[in-house]
Amino acid sequence: MMRKKYFLNANIIDPHNSIDEVGGLIIDENGLIEAVGKKVNTNNIPSREKYIDLKGKHLIPGIVDMRVFVGEPGFEYKENFRTLSGAALSGGVTSVVSMPNTSPVIDNVSMVDFLKRRGRDKSKINIFPAATLTKNADGKQMTEFGLLKRKGIIAFTDGIKTIQDPQVMSRIMNFASQSGSLIMQHAQDNILSDGGLINEGEISTRLGLKGIPFLAEKIIVERDLSFLEEYFCRYHISQISSEKTVSVIKKAKENGKIFTTGVSINNLSLNENDIGDFRTFLKLSPPLRTEIDRKSLVEAVNDGTIDVIVSDHKPEDEESKRLPFAQAASGAIGVETLLPLSLELYHNGSIKLQKLVETLTINPSKILKINKGTLKKDSDADICIFDLNKPWVLNVNELKSKSKNSAIENRKLQGKVMMTFLNGELVFGQK
């Protein structure tokens, strides 16, 4: 049994319990939260006990990242559970949903067993594996939802792929409505985006690169929301990127449709201009779009149209990134920089701190129906402590991810994770 831990003088933010105040936190001998808030002070601490004085640093629940690509099995040279765990904890992320686009893909019970075993043996963080919607993620035949759910799978997605066939999608949503399964869709029409590399518009024309129109995203979202009228299921759009899609989602939610939406931190912080002269590290899916699109996404987080922010952490080795734009792999790492990059949106006055924490902690937990992202009494003491104002420059060589394909190399950031606790144990930083 571990010793009790006491924290004082912290700026505590816990949207789940509507806490935004200076106070303390007590972790009990079992690694659970015993008390939190302004009621925790020196009077609650036995005189012989030592406490950690946080001197005004911020304390929030451990971050829950709903979209993370690992590498195991099949792509361990890009990232494995051990390196992912180190990267996540240094960014205050204590729980992740791992995407099933591995080799082989996660589409059967034995693969789930393997993944859980590897995750448990090699990583410190909570890993919630997602399974594919369709066998081999080829968009044709549904996976055994019932069996996989009984094995503890909490979400189904084809990850980087979209269910193109409307018949298959309607079948999936119909089954999901009966089984209570969570469906996560990456919205991009294959025909409209075929051969596309970046956002379709002025910059794609100037660079001579084939573009991906916003319609490729909007059309899939509209189709799926039409199905949602018939099959009421737990439906989540993994990440959106355009102003037009925001309008569709806003209208659907106003009309009473119940579903959730995510956005990648990349699409909130960067736009197509950042690609400059063919910067392949910014080749992403969905692509970076215009500044108008970016601003509308920020506004949609503010007003609750978008529910969660994800890192869309997708490790790729240098060889597959340092290629001509058309051949370069898509994706960027981001689990380590999810919080600091989100804090940039607070510092420039775009999004309130309380709202950011909500989208990173309790909202994903509620969608996934997991007991994380909160500081309520008797919950696991997964906590992140950060210095809101600490300036630093991102040096990719200092990142803990195995792959270094960051979209924000050399970016000046403000706000850094100082300590991460998992089940009450210090797993990153120093007291």
C-alpha positions, 0 to 999 in steps of 0.5 A: 500500500502506498502512502497518502499524498497531499498537494496544496496551493494548486489552481484546480480545474475539474469541469466534471465537478465544476471546480475552478479554484485554488485549493489542494488534493489528497490521494489515499493509500489505494491511489484514489482521490480522497478530497479536492478543492479549496476545502483541502488546506494545511488543516487537513494534513497531519503535522508529521506528513509532508505535502507538495506545494504546487505554488499556483501551478495548475492541476487537472484530471489526466488527459484522455486522447481519443485518437492515437495510432500506436505501431504495435503490432507490425509497425514497431519501428514507428512507435511501440507501447513503451515509447508511446507511454513515455510520450503520452505521460510527458504530455499529461495524457494518461488514457488513450484510444488506440486505432486499429490500423496495425498489421494485422488490423485489430478485427478479432478477439485474439488480436484484442487479447494480444494487444491488451497483454502487450499494452499491460506489459509494456506501457504505464498508461491506460490503453483502450484499444478500438477494433475495426468496423469492418474485417481487415478495415476494407469497408465490406464486411462487419466485424463481430461487434458483440464478441469484441465488445464482450472482450472489452472493446469500447469503440469501433472505427476503421481509423484512417479509412472511411466506410464508403458503401452506404449499405454497409454503413446503414447496417453498421449503424443499425447493429450499433443501435441495438448493441449500444456500440460506439461508432467512430467515423473518419469522414472523407469520401474516397472518390472526391478526395482521390489523389488529393494531397492538401486542401483544394483551393488557391494554395493547392493550385499554386503548388501544383498539388491536387486538392481535397475539397471540403465536400469530401468531408461534408458529404459523408457527415451528411450521409451518416447523419441521415442514417442517424435519423433511422438508427439511433446509435452512439455515433462520433465523427472522429475529426472535422476540418471545414467551416461547412461541416461545422454548419452541418453539425451545428444545425443537426445538433440544434434539430435535436440529433444526438451525436458527438464530434472531434477535432485534431489540435493540428486543425485548430492551431495550423492552416494551409499557409503553414505548409509553405513550400511543400513541408511534408510534415504538415501533410495530414488527414483531414488536410489543413484548410483555410484560416476561415476554416480554422477560426470556425473550428475554434468557435465550434469548440467554444460553443460546444458544437465540437465535443473533444480535441484529439492529438491524432498522433500518427508516428511516421519514420523520417524516410517516409516523410522526407519524400516528394509531397505526393509520395510522403506519408500522411500524419504527425505525432502529437500526443506529447504536445496536445496540451501545450498546443491547446494552451496556445489557444488559451493564451491568444484568447481564443478558447477559455481554459475551462473549456479546453480542459473539458474537451480534453478530459471529461468529454472524451470520458463520457463519450467512451463511457469510461471512469476517467477525466475527473477528480471526483472522490474515489476515482483513480488519481490520474492527474496532470500538473502543468505550469501555465506560463512556462515558455519553451521551444519544441525541439523534436530531438527531445520528444519521447516518441520514437518517430519525430514527425512533429508538425510544429518543430521549433515552435515557441510554446507557453505552458509545460507539463511538470508532473503526471500521476497515474493511480496516485503514482508519479510517472513523469516529472519530479516532485 
